[in-house]
Amino acid sequence: ATAIEKEVHYRGVRKRPWGRYAAEIIDPHRKYQVWLGIFDTAVEAGMAYDATAIEFRGVKAKKKLTNSY
């Protein structure tokens, strides 16, 4: 029997059918979706989201990863 891992979900990150992760964020000033790219892991995609959220919103950004990188 194999253990099924529970997947972690991050804000702005979705898993593609082929196993990679897509990241996107809404630009708060222009109100449109900004494509951040395709990543191998959910953590990489989450880091891209967090970095862009900080760019857009500064200290008020809602981040999903709590580790500093």
N, C-alpha and C positions, 0 to 999 in steps of 0.2 A: 504494500500500500504506500502511496506517495502522499506527502502533505501538500495541500494546496495553499500557496502563499496568498495572503490577502493583499491586493494591490492598494498602493497609496495613491490618492488623488490630490493633485495640486491645482490651485486656481489658474485658469488660463491654459491648462495642459490637457490634451486628449490623446489617447492611444489610437494609433492608426491600425487598420486591419492586418497589416503585415508586421506589426510588432514594434515599430518605432513611435516616437512621441512628437506631436506637433504643439507648438506654443504660439499663442496670440494674446493680444491685450487691446483694450479699447482706449484710444487716445482721448483723454478727458477734455481737451481743448477743442478738437475738431470733431469729436463724436463719431469716429470711424474706427474700424478694426485694423490693427497693425499686425502683420504677419511677422513672427520672430524666427520661424524656421522649424526644421525637423531635427530631432535629436535621438541619440541611441538610448538614452535613459530618461526616466521621468525626472530625476534629480537635475540633470543637465537642463532640461526644458524649464523646470521650476526656477533654476538659477537665472536663466535668461529672462523669465517673466519678472522675477524680483528686481533684477538690475534695471529693466525698463520701467517698472513701476516706480522705483526710486527716482529715475530720471524725470518721469512725468509728474509725480506727486510729492517728491521730497520726503520729509520725515513722516508725512501723513499716509504714506503708501501702505497698503495692505499686502503684506508679504506672506508667502506660504512656507518658506524654509526658514527655520530659526537659527541654523548654524551660521557662523560667520565664515565667509570664504574670500 
